[in-house]
């Protein structure tokens, strides 16, 4: 099977039926899952964002798609993550995926989360961010960081690719993972409602991911 076929299958699977296993981490604690480390915090200018939770997404129970981490600004409740608040999402990949596939999958999911009028208003900015995506290989990490009054930064391996302005854009775009009809509702629910725990929780949950438990 060619790598392009595998990559396209993984990208389409993100939009379709997904299975995942999730690890949980106490806010403000660093985490490691599937050998991928997420620091306890990230600074963007004068804003500090703190780790909320991490998860492992599986495709068709067998393939590890990526691990994800959600960061929120100090004092921001998880339930307010889609508001005009500082937030950051990091995605570290286990598969090679074409840059063009990110835009296609994102557009499809956004159409399920915002109305047609909103989607049309966002279209120029969506086209801009879609054009920024690059191919990824295993080990690469995309990040989306939103700071009010600044915009949404897309970065690959901590290298800034571009900045998209607007609180309305961030509120819509983060719905791909956190909205009413996200990539996967279980991933959303865990990232937004990670229970308190300690680092033993992370180590205990990670092995379950090997068995593809939802």
N, C-alpha and C positions, 0 to 999 in steps of 0.2 A: 504494500500500500504506500503510495507516495505521501511525502510530508504535506503537500498542499491539500490532499484529500483529507488527511487526518486533521489538519488545522481548520479546514472549513467545517468538518464535522463537529469539532469542539466548539467553534464559534456559533454554529447553528444550535448546538445543544444548550448553549447558554440561554437562548431564547425559548427553547422547548422544554422537555422534561429533564429536570436536574435532580440529582440526589447529592446530599452533602452530609458531612459530619463536622461538628463544630466543637472547638475548644473554647473554654471560658477563662477570662482573666479579670481579676479585680482591677478597678480603675486605678490609674497611677502606678501600676506594676508592669514591668517589661514582660514580654511573652516570647516563647519560642514554640513553633509548631511545624512539624515535618521538616525540621532543620532550618527553618526560616525564622530569623530573629526580628522582632519589632520592639523598638525602644519604648520606654515608658512615656516619652513626650517628644513633641516636635515644636520648634519655634519658627514662626513666620513673621519677620519684622519684630514688633513689640508684642505679638500675640503668642501665647503658649497654648498648645493643644495637647491634651492628655489622652492616653490610650484608654479606650472604653472596653473593647472586646475584639477577639480574633476568631476566625473560622476557616475551616477547610471545605472547599466546594469540590464535590465529585461529580463526574459526568458518567451516567449509566452505571453507577456503583463501582466501576472498575478504575476509571481514569481520574487521577487527581488533576483538577482543572487549575485551581489557584488557591492560595491562602489570602485572606482579606483581614484588614484591621481598620477599625473606625476610631478616629480621634475627635474630641470635642473640646471647645474652649472652656476655661475655668468657669464653674458655676452653671454650665449649660446642661439641662436635663436631657436624657436620651429622647424623651417624647417631643422635645423642641428641635430636634436635629434638622428638620426641614425648614425651620424658620430662618430669619436673617441673622444667623449666628456663625461663629468660626467653626469650621469642621474640615476634616481631612479623611480621605479614604485611600488606603494603600492596597494594591493588588500585586502579588508576586506569583509569577506564572511557572507552570511545569511543562507547558507545551509551546511549540512555535506556532504563532498566529499571525496572519497577514494584517497589516495596518488597516486595509480597506474593510476587513471584517468587523472591526470594532464599531465603525460608523453604522454599518448595516444593522448590526444587532442592537445598537443603542437607539437608532431611529425606530425600530420595531417595538421596542419596549416602551419608549416615550409615548408612542401613539396610543398605548393602553393606559397611560397615566395622566395625560393632559388632553383637553378638548382640541378640536381641529383649529379653532381660532388662535389658541395659545401656541399650538405647534407652528402655525403659519407665521406668527409674530416672531418666534424664536428661530425660524428657518435660516436666516442669514448667519446667525451666530452658531447654529448647529453645523452648518456647512464649514464654518471656520474651524471649529474644534475637530470635526471629522477629518479635515485635511491635515491636521497636526499629527494624527496617529501614525506611528511607525511600526514596522514588523517587530515582533518580540520573539525571543528564544528562551528556552528554559533558564530560569534564574533572573530574568529581567523583571523590573518592578515599575509599574505605573502608579502615579499618585495624582489625586485631585484635591487641591487645597483651596478652600473658599474663605476669604476674609472680608467682612462687610466694608463697603466703601472702596475696596481694591478690586475684587473679582475672583474668578475661578482659574487657578493655575493648573495646567496639565504639565506633568514632568515625567520623564523616563529616566530611571536610575539616577534620580536627583538632578537631572539636567532639564532646565525649564524649556518647554517647547512653545508655550504661548499662554496668553492670559485673555479670558473672555469676561467682559464686563457684565454687571447686572445682578441684583439680588434675585430677579425673576428667573434668570438663566440658571443660577445655582439651585433655586427651589425646585425647578423642573428637572434638571440633569441628575441630581442626587436621587431622584425618584426611581432611576433605573435600578438602584439597589435598595432604597428605603421607602419607596412609595406603596400605594395600595395594591398595585399589580407589578411587583418587582421581578427581577431575575428569578428569585425564589423566596417565597414567603417565610420559610424557615430560617433562611440566612438573614433576612430582614429582622425577624423577631429576635434572633439571638444578638445581632449587632445593636439593636435598640433596647433590649431588655436583659442584658447580661447580668445574672445575679452576682452578688458579692461572693468572693472566694479568695483563696490565696494561690501561691504559685504551685502548690500541690494539686489544685484543681486543673491547672493547665497540663501538668504531666500526666494526670490520671485520664483526662479526656482525650489527649492526642492518640494513644494507642487504639482507641475505639474507632478512630477514623480509618484505620487499616482494614477494617471489616465492612466498611461502607454503611454503617448504621446511620439512619436519618436523624 
